[in-house]
Amino acid sequence: GAGLEIAAVPAPHVWLRPENLPPAGSEIVQWPDASGFANHANATGFRRASVRANALNGYPVAKFSELGPNEYSGLYWLQFWQFWTEAEIFALVKADLDPSADNTKSALWSLGTTQHRYPSTAGEIQEVWFQAAPINCGNPAKNLDAWRLYNVASGAAELTARLDNAILYSTTAGTFHNPGPAEFIHLGGSTLGPTLHGWLGEIAEIRIFRRVLPTAERAAVVQDLSDKYALGLVA
């Protein structure tokens, strides 16, 4: 907005960007991390996402699909979050359906044994980003089967979810939870619980910070992503 100071774009701790995806039509065995910290996202076995060309402002994106009965493409990380006490993620994403047809197909990400819903069968976002239990962030007015910049900040007790740079939900009654050293953070398909969960949709870019950003730095990230993808967002 008018008068808001915008800082320099901060460096993320994890940065998945389309420039580092393999050629169009390829399976994604690994999505290399551009942050310099080598926090690469790896395929969950042979359940691999694919690359779709020219999907958003000329950039390719990662496509997450249902590959067969109870089989979903996915990526995962292990242990980049050790000792973190805060975490913030920016995800440029588009779900295939809003609302989801099946909650087992709506886990955009999962941390340890807690699973996300973006969106659920009720059209709601159930947020688990570094939280001990899912938090219902409500049913957004904007449809999630279009490209959206989804941003979640999680601190000691805080969780704030933003959609296209507007606060969707905020609470100071959360409980920050750092997944254990043997647990995974998944994008899309995960092997949690008795059945495999997945997510159907596309991801253009992910930036993860090991702190909750101050307002000016968050505005810089929003402006940078908006300019890159012609989103029309005002930081």
Solvent accessible surface area in square Angstrom, and as a share of the most:
residue,aa,sasa,rsa
1,G,59,0.57
2,A,114,0.89
3,G,85,0.82
4,L,70,0.35
5,E,131,0.59
6,I,77,0.39
7,A,38,0.29
8,A,89,0.69
9,V,72,0.41
10,P,14,0.09
11,A,88,0.68
12,P,9,0.06
13,H,26,0.12
14,V,0,0.00
15,W,55,0.19
16,L,0,0.00
17,R,73,0.27
18,P,2,0.01
19,E,90,0.41
20,N,46,0.24
21,L,20,0.10
22,P,38,0.24
23,P,103,0.65
24,A,62,0.48
25,G,64,0.62
26,S,33,0.22
27,E,99,0.44
28,I,0,0.00
29,V,85,0.49
30,Q,73,0.32
31,W,0,0.00
32,P,43,0.27
33,D,12,0.06
34,A,30,0.23
35,S,27,0.17
36,G,74,0.71
37,F,115,0.48
38,A,64,0.49
39,N,22,0.11
40,H,61,0.27
41,A,0,0.00
42,N,48,0.25
43,A,13,0.10
44,T,11,0.06
45,G,51,0.49
46,F,173,0.72
47,R,54,0.20
48,R,59,0.21
49,A,1,0.00
50,S,39,0.25
51,V,6,0.04
52,R,103,0.38
53,A,45,0.35
54,N,117,0.60
55,A,19,0.15
56,L,23,0.11
57,N,84,0.43
58,G,53,0.51
59,Y,56,0.21
60,P,37,0.23
61,V,0,0.00
62,A,0,0.00
63,K,49,0.21
64,F,0,0.00
65,S,32,0.21
66,E,75,0.34
67,L,90,0.45
68,G,22,0.22
69,P,126,0.79
70,N,72,0.37
71,E,64,0.29
72,Y,7,0.03
73,S,1,0.00
74,G,0,0.00
75,L,0,0.00
76,Y,56,0.21
77,W,5,0.02
78,L,86,0.43
79,Q,71,0.31
80,F,21,0.09
81,W,0,0.00
82,Q,75,0.33
83,F,172,0.72
84,W,7,0.02
85,T,99,0.57
86,E,62,0.28
87,A,0,0.00
88,E,0,0.00
89,I,1,0.00
90,F,1,0.00
91,A,0,0.00
92,L,1,0.01
93,V,0,0.00
94,K,44,0.19
95,A,2,0.02
96,D,54,0.28
97,L,95,0.47
98,D,41,0.21
99,P,73,0.46
100,S,11,0.07
101,A,82,0.64
102,D,51,0.27
103,N,57,0.29
104,T,45,0.26
105,K,51,0.22
106,S,1,0.01
107,A,0,0.00
108,L,0,0.00
109,W,1,0.00
110,S,0,0.00
111,L,2,0.01
112,G,3,0.02
113,T,109,0.63
114,T,24,0.14
115,Q,29,0.13
116,H,0,0.00
117,R,37,0.13
118,Y,0,0.00
119,P,2,0.01
120,S,8,0.05
121,T,62,0.36
122,A,63,0.49
123,G,2,0.02
124,E,45,0.20
125,I,0,0.00
126,Q,44,0.20
127,E,0,0.00
128,V,0,0.00
129,W,1,0.00
130,F,0,0.00
131,Q,2,0.01
132,A,50,0.39
133,A,59,0.45
134,P,71,0.45
135,I,28,0.14
136,N,69,0.35
137,C,5,0.03
138,G,27,0.26
139,N,96,0.49
140,P,12,0.07
141,A,118,0.91
142,K,90,0.38
143,N,73,0.37
144,L,0,0.00
145,D,56,0.29
146,A,31,0.24
147,W,42,0.15
148,R,38,0.14
149,L,2,0.01
150,Y,0,0.00
151,N,5,0.02
152,V,0,0.00
153,A,0,0.00
154,S,0,0.00
155,G,3,0.03
156,A,86,0.67
157,A,40,0.31
158,E,55,0.25
159,L,0,0.00
160,T,5,0.03
161,A,0,0.00
162,R,35,0.13
163,L,11,0.05
164,D,18,0.09
165,N,51,0.26
166,A,61,0.47
167,I,112,0.57
168,L,47,0.23
169,Y,76,0.29
170,S,61,0.40
171,T,23,0.13
172,T,116,0.67
173,A,93,0.72
174,G,12,0.12
175,T,83,0.48
176,F,38,0.16
177,H,67,0.30
178,N,45,0.23
179,P,6,0.03
180,G,22,0.21
181,P,88,0.56
182,A,86,0.66
183,E,50,0.22
184,F,77,0.32
185,I,0,0.00
186,H,7,0.03
187,L,1,0.01
188,G,0,0.00
189,G,0,0.00
190,S,0,0.00
191,T,82,0.48
192,L,25,0.12
193,G,63,0.60
194,P,140,0.88
195,T,63,0.37
196,L,15,0.08
197,H,21,0.09
198,G,0,0.00
199,W,2,0.01
200,L,33,0.17
201,G,0,0.00
202,E,5,0.02
203,I,0,0.00
204,A,0,0.00
205,E,2,0.01
206,I,0,0.00
207,R,6,0.02
208,I,0,0.00
209,F,3,0.01
210,R,112,0.41
211,R,92,0.34
212,V,36,0.21
213,L,4,0.02
214,P,72,0.45
215,T,85,0.49
216,A,24,0.19
217,E,36,0.16
218,R,22,0.08
219,A,6,0.05
220,A,2,0.01
221,V,0,0.00
222,V,2,0.01
223,Q,53,0.24
224,D,51,0.26
225,L,3,0.01
226,S,5,0.03
227,D,99,0.51
228,K,40,0.17
229,Y,3,0.01
230,A,73,0.57
231,L,45,0.22
232,G,70,0.67
233,L,26,0.13
234,V,112,0.65
235,A,9,0.07
